[in-house]
């Protein structure tokens, strides 16, 4: 790890001390088996820190498919940049990164080395980039990167973007590796894989809290949670994508994620061609209530286009955390639609269909709440609940007015899934509308983030609802747990086992 990153991480690190969920009641000790005197009791030996991994899956970051192995990536590998707790790109293997128009220039740090002590070269960066953009895990992050080229001295790599991106430095957080002839993958993280199976401290890395991390072959969330409950696994992180919150008796805490749950709006439908009606929908929604009730508390209201931990998100808040029913009713009535206690006898009924995937408990609960909140201001809502495959058929064919969707945002805060033609979440969005045009201008550096956010809230091409949160479950004796949205093991060098009195 580069010297500069260690300094940055030391400044960014947030140490959270978490206490136990429960305390067992000790059984009485018979007199005949009383423990020895305190001075004769040997000191307690801390348990071996143990994590889940899949033995059947690869540990090559570009080939692995299991989530448990993907979570191990930050322990084994580093990128030219890393993503901090505030979702900012900070130099890692690169000593500097400059974004100049559609060029991103990365200069390798002099002390950037792999675990065997060999220097990281521009050639390693290029081969890693080529593998990363073909992989399932990193292709979305690199979708806007057209090409990369190395300098003659082999210490600088210039990446060329397809379009401007003010946060493009975060795209360089993909792992940089070297694959040996025998298939061994060299990284530069704080740990090296040992077939025992375990992770051992990288002699080239920084000081770590656990010199050895034992690996246990567990894959599913249920297996991993059970492992923590039984004391076989020290820590497990779940992003709760399946819509279920497991019940645990061990220590647990929530963590920020990069998953945005949003309400898609089909602007091709007559009702939603007017931005005023789309704004009425947004204003009618109590995002705080939706996050708390539909997601069992594992979500936070989305008040900005970017996630809450993002350094500038608070200053870009353009969506209300709570409903403004009066404003929503006024907009709906002004557009000629019937509202509660309205006096316009010629007003039309604002009938809408709301599409949701029935396979996710979070989303179905969310649909019921949205139905209630929209009907309170005058909309007449019909919820259409379909299984996964049928849901996407209906979505692709435009057979809905509104739909509940979710996107996992990339580290560069890319909004093109919604605002660029052909985007993965651009169903029903007018990608020639004012918000899409403003986003193009923002990416080109022609308008500020605040100016773009204001246009986005006015045009309402889609409606951010909440940012989902994940769950960390861990041994009651483990202190300092602090995962972030892009690293389940963020700050691991500061985690520790509790001692008496802590």
Secondary structure as UniProt FT lines:
FT   HELIX           3..12
FT   HELIX           31..33
FT   HELIX           38..40
FT   STRAND          50..53
FT   TURN            55..56
FT   TURN            61..63
FT   HELIX           67..71
FT   HELIX           73..76
FT   STRAND          81..83
FT   TURN            85..86
FT   STRAND          89..91
FT   STRAND          94..100
FT   TURN            101..102
FT   STRAND          103..108
FT   TURN            110..111
FT   TURN            115..116
FT   HELIX           122..132
FT   TURN            133..134
FT   TURN            136..144
FT   STRAND          145..150
FT   TURN            152..153
FT   STRAND          156..161
FT   TURN            166..167
FT   HELIX           168..173
FT   STRAND          178..179
FT   TURN            181..182
FT   STRAND          185..186
FT   STRAND          191..194
FT   TURN            195..197
FT   STRAND          198..201
FT   TURN            203..204
FT   STRAND          212..217
FT   HELIX           221..229
FT   TURN            230..231
FT   STRAND          235..238
FT   TURN            241..242
FT   STRAND          251..265
FT   TURN            267..268
FT   HELIX           270..272
FT   HELIX           275..284
FT   HELIX           287..294
FT   TURN            295..297
FT   STRAND          299..301
FT   TURN            308..309
FT   TURN            311..313
FT   HELIX           314..316
FT   HELIX           325..334
FT   TURN            335..336
FT   TURN            340..341
FT   TURN            345..346
FT   STRAND          350..357
FT   TURN            358..359
FT   HELIX           361..375
FT   TURN            376..378
FT   STRAND          379..386
FT   HELIX           388..396
FT   TURN            397..398
FT   STRAND          402..408
FT   TURN            411..412
FT   HELIX           416..419
FT   TURN            421..422
FT   TURN            424..425
FT   TURN            427..428
FT   TURN            431..432
FT   HELIX           434..443
FT   TURN            444..445
FT   HELIX           449..459
FT   STRAND          462..474
FT   TURN            476..477
FT   STRAND          478..479
FT   TURN            485..486
FT   TURN            488..491
FT   HELIX           492..494
FT   STRAND          496..497
FT   TURN            500..501
//
